[in-house]
């Protein structure tokens, strides 16, 4: 019997671990920032291993290995300029199981990293009950090598009209990495970066 496909509601991981994850706020000191990232990762590991909402099948949680990450690097926490998409038209996004998902093309995020200007498309879930929540799915030159080949996600919340903070240290794998029964949106072609982003979550399971 074919396994039932589970839909990954974006941003599912934030909803699932909201009660346990130490959210990253604005920090003045580098050490405080790094500590906040490390604490957040510990809470996510705890969620993956013990929570009934973990994407890992119940019979695999006993053998769960800690998630693997690049070391926290504050230079990959950037402030991006928001450029609204005219008309904010709907866009069809393919998923890992071949189905499609519909989002709204909300805005371009323009920023500099590694001495180069970059541009990523931010999507908004249609009929989202959280008005300022945005979704970023991207691939980069680590995809398929050090990170999941299908790309990674970052959940964003717009606080300012013309800018937004993108913290690549918070980039995480879609749930289909851990459990094939999840259906996960793939990054749009506009979000295939030509540079590596060595920040955030790596491939799972981690290399020995």
GIZIVEN-V476525 format. One record per residue. N is the residue number from 1. PHI is phi in whole degrees, -180 to 180 (none if undefined). PSI is psi in degrees with one decimal (999 if undefined). OMEGA is omega in whole degrees, -180 to 180 (* if undefined). Layout:
n:N phi:PHI psi:PSI omega:OMEGA
n:N phi:PHI psi:PSI omega:OMEGA
This chain:
n:1 phi:none psi:131.3 omega:-178
n:2 phi:-68 psi:135.1 omega:180
n:3 phi:-65 psi:143.2 omega:178
n:4 phi:-70 psi:130.2 omega:-180
n:5 phi:-80 psi:128.2 omega:179
n:6 phi:-96 psi:137.6 omega:179
n:7 phi:-87 psi:130.2 omega:176
n:8 phi:-88 psi:108.9 omega:179
n:9 phi:-86 psi:122.1 omega:-175
n:10 phi:-86 psi:135.9 omega:-7
n:11 phi:-95 psi:98.1 omega:-173
n:12 phi:-60 psi:-40.9 omega:-174
n:13 phi:-65 psi:-32.3 omega:178
n:14 phi:-69 psi:-41.6 omega:180
n:15 phi:-65 psi:-42.5 omega:-174
n:16 phi:-69 psi:-35.5 omega:-175
n:17 phi:-110 psi:14.5 omega:-176
n:18 phi:-57 psi:-32.6 omega:-176
n:19 phi:-79 psi:-16.2 omega:-174
n:20 phi:-119 psi:-23.9 omega:-175
n:21 phi:-79 psi:137.8 omega:173
n:22 phi:-82 psi:108.6 omega:-176
n:23 phi:-74 psi:145.3 omega:-179
n:24 phi:-85 psi:124.2 omega:-180
n:25 phi:-110 psi:-164.6 omega:177
n:26 phi:-83 psi:126.5 omega:-179
n:27 phi:-125 psi:140.6 omega:180
n:28 phi:-83 psi:-39.0 omega:-175
n:29 phi:-98 psi:145.8 omega:180
n:30 phi:-62 psi:-43.8 omega:-178
n:31 phi:-64 psi:-39.3 omega:179
n:32 phi:-65 psi:-40.0 omega:179
n:33 phi:-63 psi:-48.7 omega:-180
n:34 phi:-60 psi:-42.5 omega:179
n:35 phi:-62 psi:-39.4 omega:180
n:36 phi:-64 psi:-38.8 omega:178
n:37 phi:-66 psi:-44.7 omega:-179
n:38 phi:-64 psi:-39.5 omega:178
n:39 phi:-66 psi:-40.1 omega:179
n:40 phi:-61 psi:-43.1 omega:-179
n:41 phi:-65 psi:-37.2 omega:177
n:42 phi:-63 psi:-40.8 omega:179
n:43 phi:-67 psi:-36.4 omega:178
n:44 phi:-67 psi:-41.2 omega:176
n:45 phi:-59 psi:-43.1 omega:179
n:46 phi:-62 psi:-42.6 omega:178
n:47 phi:-62 psi:-46.3 omega:-178
n:48 phi:-61 psi:-36.5 omega:-175
n:49 phi:-83 psi:-33.7 omega:-168
n:50 phi:-120 psi:-22.6 omega:-174
n:51 phi:-74 psi:141.2 omega:174
n:52 phi:-65 psi:-15.9 omega:178
n:53 phi:-94 psi:4.7 omega:178
n:54 phi:-61 psi:141.9 omega:177
n:55 phi:-71 psi:-17.6 omega:-180
n:56 phi:-71 psi:134.7 omega:175
n:57 phi:-56 psi:147.1 omega:-175
n:58 phi:-56 psi:-39.5 omega:-176
n:59 phi:-75 psi:-3.6 omega:179
n:60 phi:-109 psi:-6.0 omega:-175
n:61 phi:-70 psi:-28.9 omega:179
n:62 phi:-66 psi:-27.3 omega:-180
n:63 phi:-100 psi:12.2 omega:-179
n:64 phi:-59 psi:134.3 omega:175
n:65 phi:-108 psi:143.6 omega:-179
n:66 phi:-53 psi:143.6 omega:176
n:67 phi:-65 psi:153.5 omega:-177
n:68 phi:-111 psi:138.4 omega:-176
n:69 phi:-136 psi:158.3 omega:165
n:70 phi:-72 psi:152.8 omega:176
n:71 phi:-60 psi:143.5 omega:178
n:72 phi:-57 psi:135.3 omega:-178
n:73 phi:-142 psi:109.5 omega:-174
n:74 phi:-66 psi:-17.3 omega:178
n:75 phi:-69 psi:-14.9 omega:177
n:76 phi:-97 psi:16.2 omega:170
n:77 phi:-107 psi:105.6 omega:-169
n:78 phi:-120 psi:154.5 omega:171
n:79 phi:-100 psi:121.5 omega:-177
n:80 phi:-107 psi:144.8 omega:174
n:81 phi:-83 psi:131.2 omega:180
n:82 phi:-91 psi:127.3 omega:176
n:83 phi:-119 psi:104.0 omega:-176
n:84 phi:-58 psi:144.2 omega:175
n:85 phi:-82 psi:126.0 omega:-179
n:86 phi:-61 psi:124.2 omega:178
n:87 phi:83 psi:-20.4 omega:-179
n:88 phi:44 psi:58.6 omega:-177
n:89 phi:-71 psi:158.8 omega:177
n:90 phi:-72 psi:149.4 omega:178
n:91 phi:-135 psi:141.2 omega:178
n:92 phi:-92 psi:125.6 omega:-178
n:93 phi:-116 psi:121.6 omega:177
n:94 phi:-70 psi:159.7 omega:-179
n:95 phi:-124 psi:174.0 omega:-176
n:96 phi:-65 psi:-22.1 omega:-179
n:97 phi:-104 psi:11.0 omega:175
n:98 phi:91 psi:-5.9 omega:176
n:99 phi:-82 psi:-179.7 omega:180
n:100 phi:-125 psi:156.0 omega:177
n:101 phi:-131 psi:147.4 omega:-179
n:102 phi:-112 psi:130.2 omega:178
n:103 phi:-129 psi:179.2 omega:174
n:104 phi:-111 psi:131.3 omega:174
n:105 phi:-73 psi:104.3 omega:-169
n:106 phi:-90 psi:-53.6 omega:-175
n:107 phi:-163 psi:159.2 omega:170
n:108 phi:-93 psi:139.3 omega:174
n:109 phi:-108 psi:116.6 omega:-178
n:110 phi:-110 psi:129.4 omega:-175
n:111 phi:-157 psi:169.6 omega:177
n:112 phi:-114 psi:137.8 omega:175
n:113 phi:-152 psi:141.3 omega:-177
n:114 phi:55 psi:34.2 omega:177
n:115 phi:75 psi:10.8 omega:-179
n:116 phi:-130 psi:148.5 omega:178
n:117 phi:-82 psi:136.9 omega:-179
n:118 phi:-128 psi:160.7 omega:-179
n:119 phi:-145 psi:126.1 omega:-180
n:120 phi:-129 psi:146.7 omega:-180
n:121 phi:-91 psi:125.3 omega:177
n:122 phi:-98 psi:132.2 omega:-179
n:123 phi:-108 psi:158.5 omega:177
n:124 phi:-129 psi:133.1 omega:180
n:125 phi:-68 psi:132.9 omega:180
n:126 phi:-66 psi:136.6 omega:179
n:127 phi:63 psi:27.9 omega:178
n:128 phi:-66 psi:139.9 omega:179
n:129 phi:-83 psi:-9.4 omega:177
n:130 phi:-107 psi:105.6 omega:-168
n:131 phi:-66 psi:-28.6 omega:-175
n:132 phi:-103 psi:10.6 omega:-178
n:133 phi:-87 psi:129.2 omega:-180
n:134 phi:-124 psi:160.5 omega:-176
n:135 phi:-125 psi:129.4 omega:177
n:136 phi:-123 psi:118.3 omega:173
n:137 phi:-117 psi:130.9 omega:-175
n:138 phi:-146 psi:156.8 omega:168
n:139 phi:-120 psi:155.3 omega:177
n:140 phi:-147 psi:-172.7 omega:-174
n:141 phi:-75 psi:-0.8 omega:170
n:142 phi:-91 psi:-12.7 omega:-175
n:143 phi:-65 psi:128.9 omega:-178
n:144 phi:86 psi:-7.3 omega:179
n:145 phi:-115 psi:-74.6 omega:178
n:146 phi:-96 psi:-21.8 omega:-178
n:147 phi:-125 psi:168.8 omega:-178
n:148 phi:-58 psi:131.5 omega:-175
n:149 phi:-64 psi:-24.9 omega:-179
n:150 phi:-81 psi:-2.5 omega:179
n:151 phi:102 psi:173.3 omega:-178
n:152 phi:-129 psi:168.8 omega:-177
n:153 phi:-119 psi:153.9 omega:167
n:154 phi:-137 psi:132.5 omega:176
n:155 phi:-93 psi:130.4 omega:-175
n:156 phi:-124 psi:149.3 omega:176
n:157 phi:-131 psi:118.2 omega:-177
n:158 phi:-77 psi:119.8 omega:179
n:159 phi:-108 psi:-25.4 omega:-179
n:160 phi:-118 psi:153.7 omega:-177
n:161 phi:-69 psi:-39.0 omega:-171
n:162 phi:-114 psi:3.5 omega:-180
n:163 phi:-149 psi:163.4 omega:179
n:164 phi:-154 psi:147.4 omega:177
n:165 phi:-92 psi:128.2 omega:176
n:166 phi:-115 psi:116.8 omega:-180
n:167 phi:-110 psi:103.2 omega:-178
n:168 phi:-70 psi:-14.4 omega:173
n:169 phi:-66 psi:-16.9 omega:179
n:170 phi:-97 psi:4.8 omega:179
n:171 phi:-63 psi:134.0 omega:-176
n:172 phi:-135 psi:162.0 omega:179
n:173 phi:-79 psi:145.1 omega:171
n:174 phi:-66 psi:157.2 omega:-175
n:175 phi:-65 psi:-21.9 omega:180
n:176 phi:-67 psi:-13.6 omega:174
n:177 phi:-65 psi:-34.5 omega:-176
n:178 phi:-98 psi:-19.7 omega:-174
n:179 phi:-156 psi:112.7 omega:-173
n:180 phi:-67 psi:-11.6 omega:-179
n:181 phi:-77 psi:-5.0 omega:176
n:182 phi:-88 psi:144.0 omega:177
n:183 phi:-105 psi:117.4 omega:-171
n:184 phi:-121 psi:131.3 omega:177
n:185 phi:-62 psi:143.2 omega:178
n:186 phi:-96 psi:149.8 omega:180
n:187 phi:-62 psi:137.0 omega:176
n:188 phi:-65 psi:157.7 omega:-177
n:189 phi:-57 psi:-32.8 omega:-180
n:190 phi:-62 psi:-19.5 omega:-175
n:191 phi:-106 psi:27.2 omega:173
n:192 phi:-96 psi:99.8 omega:-176
n:193 phi:-77 psi:146.0 omega:-179
n:194 phi:-92 psi:6.6 omega:180
n:195 phi:-124 psi:158.8 omega:174
n:196 phi:-80 psi:145.8 omega:173
n:197 phi:-121 psi:86.4 omega:-178
n:198 phi:-80 psi:65.3 omega:-179
n:199 phi:-148 psi:150.3 omega:179
n:200 phi:88 psi:-158.5 omega:-173
n:201 phi:-78 psi:143.6 omega:177
n:202 phi:-98 psi:-172.0 omega:178
n:203 phi:-62 psi:149.8 omega:172
n:204 phi:-124 psi:138.7 omega:-2
n:205 phi:-72 psi:154.8 omega:-179
n:206 phi:-67 psi:154.4 omega:177
n:207 phi:-68 psi:147.6 omega:178
n:208 phi:-75 psi:999 omega:*
